[in-house]
């Protein structure tokens, strides 16, 4: 009898951390509405970019994937660093640098120059993707 009780007690004790971890995973799942919004923002940005830079179909596909990643990462940064504007600015700059490097891998040099001219107007401040699409 004690052996059975001890076995049951040990099994409950070993299952408790697994149940807690499973609960944590549910909380971290992304909201379906947020992923739809991200996909729509990415599609709009890619469409506008395709029209202005005359992208090939292969470039459109690769840029769409890049924008999906970038828009999702921007949302993540906003959520994570929303209370710390300085840290948000630093992380956003790092994301912009990464994005520019990836664009250079996908686009032709003339297209990159066009994109940079559109992204960095005469003021010298970058026009971020999130500012362009929230209008």
Backbone as a ProteinNet text record, in pm:
[ID]
protein_1_A
[PRIMARY]
XXXXXXXXXXXXXXXXXXXXXXXXXXXXXXXXXXXXXXXXXXXXXXXXXXXXXXXXXXXXXXXXXXXXXXXXXXXXXXXXXXXXXXXXXXXXXXXXXXXXXXXXXXXXXXXXXXXXXXXXXXXXXXXXXXXXXXX
[TERTIARY]
81.8	0	87.5	188.8	278.2	357.8	391.3	465.7	379.1	252.8	161.3	146	128.6	115.7	243.8	357.5	484.9	501.9	463.8	472.4	382.2	260.1	167.8	220.4	272.9	326.7	443.5	534.1	648.3	604.6	503.2	457.2	393.6	318.8	260.3	368.4	468.3	577	653.7	674.3	748.6	664.9	533.8	447.6	421.7	437.5	407.3	492.5	625.3	703	664.1	632	591.9	461.6	367.9	241.2	263.8	352.3	382.5	447.8	538.7	602.8	502.4	410.4	308	222.2	191.9	115.3	191	322	403.9	404.2	406.4	409.2	281.1	169.3	43.7	43	97.7	101.8	189	294.6	389	345.8	238.5	194.6	147.5	179.9	138.5	-12.1	-64.9	-207.1	-233.3	-334.6	-361.5	-390.1	-457	-486.6	-359.1	-261.4	-134	-60.7	-64.8	4.8	-64	-196.7	-268.6	-231.8	-227.9	-190.9	-48.6	41.8	179.8	186.3	111.4	110.7	55.7	-48.9	-107.3	-9.7	52.1	150.8	265.3	312.4	422.7	382.2	261.6	214.2	202.5	150.7	136.6	273.5	366.2	501.2	566.9	555.2	616.7	554.3	423.3	355.5	403	407.5	452.7	598	680.7	821	836.7	758.3	764.5	730.5	631.5	592	698.4	756.4	852.2	990.2	1029.9	1163.7	1161.9	1043.7	1029.9	1101	1058	1119.1	1079.7	1170.5	1136.6	1050.4	991.5	906.5	988.2	1108.4	1193.6	1228.2	1257.7	1287.2	1164.6	1046.4	923	904.4	926	908.5	1008.7	1134.2	1237.8	1216.6	1175.2	1149.7	1027.1	927.2	808.6	846.2	927.4	972.3	1054.7	1141.1	1221.3	1132.4	1031.9	941.6	856.5	815.4	741.6	824.3	949.7	1039.9	1061.2	1082.7	1112	992.1	873.7	755	726.1	741	720	823.3	946.8	1052.8	1027.9	977.7	944.2	835	734	627.2	682.3	772.1	833.5	916.2	993.5	1073.3	983.1	875.9	783	722.2	686.4	627.4	730.6	850.5	952.8	1014.4	1043.8	1113.8	1025.2	893.6	802.5	818.5	855.9	872.4	1008.9	1100.8	1236.7	1270.1	1238.2	1256.1	1400.3	1497.8	1637.5	1676.7	1638.6	1669.4	1593.5	1469.1	1390.7	1459.1	1509.8	1579.1	1704.4	1782	1904.2	1873.2	1774.6	1737.9	1680.8	1604.6	1548.7	1659.4	1761.6	1875.3	1946.8	1962.8	2026.9	1942.2	1810.2	1720.9	1729.8	1736.8	1749.8	1879.4	1986.6	2115.2	2107.2	2046.6	2029.4	1944.8	1835.6	1746.3	1820.2	1899.9	1974.7	2072.1	2139.6	2231.9	2158.5	2042.8	1965.6	1913.3	1872.6	1826.9	1938.7	2060	2175.2	2200.6	2160.3	2175.9	2069.4	1953.6	1840.1	1831.4	1854	1832.1	1959.1	1938.8	2051	2099.3	2223.8	2277	2191.4	2140.2	2057	1927.6	1872.2	1750.8	1778.1	1894.8	1931.8	1942.5	2004.9	2018	1881.7	1790.6	1655.2	1585.4	1600.4	1538.3	1594.5	1725.4	1787.4	1746.5	1732.5	1687.9	1545.7	1461.9	1324.5	1319	1408.9	1409.2	1473.6	1571.2	1641.6	1618.5	1510.2	1483.7	1590.7	1575.7	1675.9	1708.9	1615.9	1641.5	1750.2	1776.3	1878.7	1825.1	1702.8	1641.6	1576	1594.8	1531.9	1381.4	1310.4	1165.8	1141.9	1102.5	1089.5	965	965.6	854.9	726.5	737	617.6	553.6	632.2	576.3	505.6	560.3	502.8	369.3	347.1	229.9	119.7	143.7	40.7	-58.5	-22.5	-98.5	-238.1
-118.2	0	126.5	129.1	244	256.3	143	144.9	208.5	178.6	235.3	385.5	425.6	567.5	642.5	584.5	646.2	659.6	557.6	561.6	670.7	680.3	784.2	923.4	938.8	1067.6	1109.4	1018	1048.6	1080.6	1011	1039	1177.7	1218	1352.1	1459.2	1434.1	1530.2	1545.4	1436.9	1444.6	1507.4	1499.2	1556.8	1705.7	1755.5	1895.9	1992.8	1974.5	2067.6	2060	1941.1	1926.9	2001.1	1994	2064.7	2215.8	2261.8	2405	2453.2	2373.2	2409.9	2412.2	2318.2	2316.4	2441.4	2485.2	2608.4	2729.4	2732.9	2843.6	2848.2	2734.4	2729.5	2786.7	2763.9	2814.9	2967.4	3024.5	3169.5	3232.2	3164.7	3221	3206.4	3134.4	3117.8	3251.8	3283	3410.7	3414.8	3533.9	3555.9	3538	3461.3	3442.9	3574.7	3666.8	3796	3873.2	3864.9	3933.9	3877.2	3746.3	3688.5	3725.5	3739.1	3782.9	3927.7	4011.8	4152	4162.1	4081.4	4080.9	4040.8	3939.1	3893.2	4001.2	4069.9	4175.3	4291.8	4332.5	4441.7	4403.8	4280.9	4235.5	4234.7	4190.3	4184.1	4324.9	4419.8	4557.6	4618.9	4598.9	4653.8	4593.4	4462.7	4395.7	4443.4	4458.9	4505.6	4645.7	4735.9	4872.2	4874.4	4795.1	4787.1	4729.8	4629.4	4566.1	4665.4	4748.8	4848.4	4956.8	5000.6	5110.3	5065.6	4943.2	4895.5	4798.9	4764.7	4671.4	4539.2	4473.8	4347.8	4233.8	4138	4014.7	3929.8	3825.3	3740.8	3673.6	3631.4	3568.8	3669.7	3792.5	3895.3	3924.5	3925	3949.3	3844.4	3719.8	3611.7	3626	3648	3660.1	3783.4	3895.3	4016.2	3999	3926.8	3903.3	3824	3721.8	3643	3730.5	3813.9	3904.4	4001.9	4055.9	4149.5	4080.9	3958	3884.3	3875.2	3839.5	3828.3	3963	4065.1	4196.7	4254.6	4244.7	4300.5	4225.6	4094.5	4016.6	4054.8	4074.2	4112.8	4253.2	4345.5	4479.6	4472.9	4392.2	4375.5	4318.4	4221.2	4160	4262	4343	4446	4547.7	4587.5	4683.5	4626.5	4500.2	4436.4	4423.2	4380.7	4352.4	4479.6	4579.6	4700.1	4824.1	4806.4	4920	5019.5	4973.9	5061.8	5128.7	5089.6	5144.9	5200	5327.5	5384.5	5377.1	5394.5	5391.4	5251.1	5151.2	5013.2	4974.5	5022.3	4996.8	5058.7	5179.7	5246.8	5169.5	5124.5	5048.8	4917.2	4846.7	4719	4739.5	4847.3	4877.2	4911	4982.2	5012.7	4884.6	4792.1	4664.4	4588.4	4591.9	4525.6	4592.4	4724.4	4796	4760	4746.5	4708.1	4567.9	4476.4	4340.1	4340.8	4417.7	4425.4	4478.2	4582	4639.2	4537	4461.5	4358.1	4251.5	4210.5	4109	4162.4	4289.4	4350.3	4352	4378.2	4380	4241.5	4136.5	4000.5	3969.1	4032.7	4001	4094.4	4223.3	4324.3	4356	4411.4	4460.9	4592.1	4632.2	4755.2	4879.9	4893.9	5010.5	5008.4	4888.9	4876.6	4909.6	4867.8	4897.8	5049	5116.5	5262	5329.7	5282.8	5337.6	5316.2	5198.3	5166.8	5254.1	5271.7	5354.6	5500.5	5549.8	5688.2	5705.9	5605.8	5613.5	5598.2	5517.4	5491.3	5602.7	5672.3	5779.9	5910	5980.9	6106.3	6211	6330.4	6436.2	6468	6441.7	6471	6382.2	6268.1	6177.1	6075.8	6094.1	5999.2	5886.5	5763.1	5653.6	5655.8	5630.4	5612.4	5464.7	5425.8	5284.4	5227.2	5098.9	5029.8	5049.3	5043.7	5054.7	5192	5298.2	5431.6	5442.2	5376.4	5385.1	5313.2	5207.9	5124.3	5150	5230.9	5251	5359.7	5449	5561.9	5566
0	0	0	88.4	92.1	-37.2	-93	-218.7	-328.4	-334.4	-432.8	-411	-286.4	-255.2	-290.3	-260.6	-291.8	-443.8	-518	-663.6	-719.8	-669.5	-714.3	-681.3	-561.9	-520.7	-609.2	-637.2	-723.5	-866.1	-916.2	-1052	-1059.9	-956.5	-956.2	-946	-864.6	-848.9	-979.9	-1051.9	-1177.8	-1289.4	-1281.9	-1384.7	-1363.7	-1244.7	-1216	-1298.7	-1308.7	-1392.4	-1540	-1589.2	-1729.1	-1754.5	-1661.9	-1677.2	-1673.7	-1587.9	-1580.4	-1710.3	-1765.2	-1890.7	-2004.2	-2005.6	-2109.7	-2100.3	-1980.5	-1962.7	-2013.3	-1992.4	-2041.7	-2194.5	-2258.1	-2403.5	-2463.1	-2400.3	-2450.9	-2445.8	-2341.3	-2326.9	-2434.7	-2477.3	-2572.5	-2717.9	-2744.6	-2882	-2937.6	-3063.2	-3119.8	-3144.2	-3137.6	-3162.8	-3312.7	-3352.9	-3496	-3567.4	-3499.5	-3560.2	-3588.7	-3500.1	-3520.2	-3640.8	-3660.5	-3774.5	-3905.5	-3904	-4023.8	-4054.5	-3951.6	-3969.3	-4023.1	-3971.5	-4018.3	-4165.1	-4203.5	-4342.5	-4435.2	-4392.4	-4475.1	-4489.8	-4379.1	-4386	-4479	-4467.8	-4552.4	-4699.3	-4727.3	-4866.1	-4925.9	-4847.8	-4895.3	-4922.6	-4830.6	-4848.3	-4971.7	-4988.3	-5103	-5233.3	-5235.3	-5356.4	-5394.1	-5296	-5322.8	-5369.8	-5305.6	-5342.7	-5483.6	-5514.9	-5646	-5756.6	-5730.8	-5830.8	-5847.2	-5738.2	-5747.6	-5797.3	-5764.8	-5803.2	-5921.3	-5970.2	-6082.6	-6053.9	-5947.8	-5905.9	-5997.9	-6012.6	-6082.2	-5989.4	-6042.7	-5959.3	-5848.8	-5878.8	-5776.9	-5666.9	-5707.1	-5607.9	-5521.2	-5583	-5507.8	-5398.7	-5434.1	-5337.5	-5223.6	-5257.4	-5153.6	-5066	-5126.7	-5048.5	-4959	-5008.1	-4925.6	-4800.4	-4817.3	-4702.2	-4606.9	-4662.7	-4580.5	-4504.2	-4571	-4504.4	-4399	-4424.2	-4321.2	-4194	-4211.2	-4097.1	-4030.3	-4111	-4055.3	-3980.2	-4038.3	-3973.8	-3843.3	-3845	-3722.5	-3616.9	-3659.6	-3565.5	-3509	-3593	-3544.7	-3437.9	-3463.2	-3364.1	-3234.2	-3248	-3130.6	-3051.6	-3122.2	-3055.9	-2985.7	-3051.9	-2992.4	-2865.2	-2868.6	-2750.9	-2639.3	-2675.9	-2575.5	-2517.3	-2602.1	-2557.9	-2560.2	-2564.7	-2572.2	-2458.3	-2341.6	-2227.1	-2219	-2304.3	-2301.9	-2441.2	-2466.4	-2600.8	-2651.7	-2564.9	-2608.5	-2655.7	-2578.9	-2617.3	-2744.7	-2757.2	-2877.9	-2999.3	-2984.7	-3094.6	-3136	-3037.1	-3066.7	-3136.7	-3086.7	-3147.3	-3288.1	-3306.7	-3439	-3538.3	-3492.5	-3579.6	-3622.1	-3529.2	-3562.5	-3664.1	-3646.8	-3742.3	-3879.2	-3883.4	-4010.8	-4082.1	-4006.3	-4064.6	-4124.4	-4049.9	-4100.2	-4227.6	-4224.1	-4339.1	-4462.3	-4443.3	-4555.6	-4613.6	-4527.8	-4574.8	-4655.8	-4608.4	-4679.4	-4812.9	-4815.8	-4941.2	-5044	-4998.1	-5089.5	-5150.4	-5080.8	-5134.3	-5239.2	-5229.3	-5316.1	-5436.4	-5414	-5516.9	-5594.4	-5713.8	-5792.7	-5730.9	-5755.3	-5693.8	-5721.2	-5842.5	-5874.3	-5792.3	-5771.9	-5691.9	-5545.1	-5496.4	-5357.6	-5338.9	-5433.8	-5424.6	-5424.1	-5510.9	-5512.9	-5379.5	-5324	-5196.2	-5085.1	-5083.7	-4980.2	-4993	-5115.4	-5134.2	-5083.6	-5103.5	-5054.9	-4902.9	-4847.2	-4703.4	-4623.8	-4683.3	-4615.3	-4691.4	-4659.6	-4729.8	-4697.7	-4751.5	-4737.3	-4592	-4499.7	-4358.4	-4299.5	-4363.9	-4313.8	-4215.1	-4169.1	-4076.2	-4155.6	-4114.4	-4187	-4169.9	-4277.9	-4271.1	-4250.3	-4130.4	-4100	-4164.6	-4181.4	-4244.5	-4163.4	-4033.2	-3949.2	-3964.3	-3981.6	-4000	-4134.4	-4237.2	-4370	-4378.7	-4302.9	-4321.6	-4220.8	-4120.9	-4019.3	-4056	-4150.3	-4196.3	-4168.3
[MASK]
+++++++++++++++++++++++++++++++++++++++++++++++++++++++++++++++++++++++++++++++++++++++++++++++++++++++++++++++++++++++++++++++++++++++

